[in-house]
Amino acid sequence: MKKARQDIDSILEKYPRHAHHLISLLQDVQEAYGYISPEHLTLVCDHVGAPLTQAWAIISFYKSFSLEPRGEHEIKVCLGTTCHLKGGDRLARMCERDLEVKRGQTTRDQRFSLDTVKCVGACALAPVVMVDDGYLGKANIHSLKERLKKL
Ligand code: FES
């Protein structure tokens, strides 16, 4: 815990104590820890002099922020209109069943986080599943299972 505290201090020290830096600081904490813990949220707000409600509003607005630890691998099943029509929901249900995790949650072993998203801009490849930073286009149950096995 002491090391974690030192790490957060080094992040805080990079920014002047002003509320203009709230989003940048939250982004750095998210990047460093994979999520923003209640303790870190308080430290960030204290540092820049912003109310917790302001930070809370930012975190709620941007999907890139998480208040819970994220899995080692991020799986995002596209459920935009085109992907939904081409079976995206079936892929999401397969992930829930095989990984034993609900949408928006992380597996108990912290290996996978499962989310759904609305159109990732690759409709020609529908249905699309993002696995970490990569796209699995024209995905089906078989190709998705194979991709997950490799992880
Ligand atoms: S709807 Fe899935 S990429 Fe556009």
Residues whose N, C-alpha, C, O or C-beta is under 5 A from the ligand:
A	BS01	FES	C78 G80 T81 T82 C83 C119 V120 G121 A122 C123 V128
